[in-house]
Amino acid sequence: MQASGSHIPNLFYLFKGSCTLKMFAHPQQVCMTYVEHMKLSLGLSRLFLEGCLKALVHSFWPDIFVTSSSDIQQQIYSILKNNGCRNETVAEIKKKV
């Protein structure tokens, strides 16, 4: 759908009362809406930041945050395993995009 006189596509479509960005294929490929995917990714970013900071402190003071990297890795694995769907491999998804 294009705005009249414009070559810029309309990125927003209303579907059952929710606004969805149609320009991104990846969220649909993992059975999520754009907003669900964004919230998940922001949550993962927070965990990665927490892990980065704890690993930095641990590098200078080895007796602090001894298991933090493996703890956060397990949290991230669990979150990814329990969100979205995994019907296709990454290679199959990249071929479609």
C-alpha positions in Angstrom: 0.0 0.0 0.0 1.5 3.3 -1.0 0.6 6.9 -0.1 -0.8 8.7 -3.1 2.0 10.4 -5.1 4.7 8.8 -3.0 7.1 5.9 -3.5 7.3 5.3 0.2 5.4 2.2 1.3 3.0 2.4 4.2 4.8 0.3 6.9 1.9 0.1 9.3 -1.2 -2.1 8.8 -4.0 -2.6 11.2 -4.9 -6.2 11.9 -7.5 -7.1 14.5 -6.9 -3.8 16.3 -3.1 -4.1 16.6 -0.5 -2.3 14.7 2.1 -4.5 13.1 5.3 -3.6 11.2 5.2 -5.7 8.0 8.7 -4.8 6.8 10.3 -7.3 9.2 10.1 -11.0 8.4 12.0 -12.4 11.4 9.4 -11.8 14.1 6.8 -13.8 12.1 9.3 -16.5 11.4 9.6 -17.1 15.2 5.8 -16.8 15.7 5.9 -13.5 17.4 4.6 -10.0 16.8 6.9 -7.1 16.4 6.2 -5.8 19.9 6.6 -9.3 21.5 9.9 -9.7 19.7 11.0 -6.2 20.7 10.2 -6.9 24.4 12.0 -10.2 24.3 15.1 -8.7 22.7 15.2 -5.8 25.1 15.0 -8.2 28.0 17.8 -10.2 26.6 19.8 -7.0 26.1 19.4 -6.3 29.8 20.7 -9.8 30.7 23.6 -9.4 28.3 24.5 -6.1 29.9 24.2 -7.5 33.4 26.4 -10.4 32.3 28.9 -8.1 30.8 29.2 -6.0 33.9 29.5 -9.0 36.2 32.1 -10.6 34.0 34.1 -7.3 34.0 34.0 -7.1 37.8 34.8 -10.8 38.0 37.9 -10.3 35.8 39.4 -8.0 38.4 38.0 -9.6 41.5 37.7 -13.4 40.8 35.9 -14.2 44.1 32.9 -12.0 43.1 30.2 -13.3 40.6 32.0 -16.6 40.3 29.0 -18.4 38.5 27.4 -15.3 37.0 28.3 -16.0 33.4 27.0 -19.6 33.4 23.9 -18.5 35.4 23.0 -15.8 32.9 23.7 -18.2 30.0 21.2 -20.7 31.5 18.6 -17.9 31.9 19.0 -16.8 28.3 18.9 -20.4 27.1 15.6 -21.0 29.0 14.1 -17.7 27.7 14.9 -18.5 24.1 13.7 -22.1 24.4 10.4 -21.1 25.8 9.5 -18.2 23.5 8.5 -18.1 19.9 8.7 -21.2 17.8 11.6 -23.0 16.2 10.0 -24.5 13.0 13.0 -23.7 10.8 16.7 -23.5 11.0 18.5 -20.2 10.8 19.8 -21.2 7.4 16.3 -21.8 6.1 15.1 -18.4 7.4 18.1 -16.6 5.8 17.3 -18.2 2.4 13.8 -16.6 2.6 14.9 -13.1 3.4 
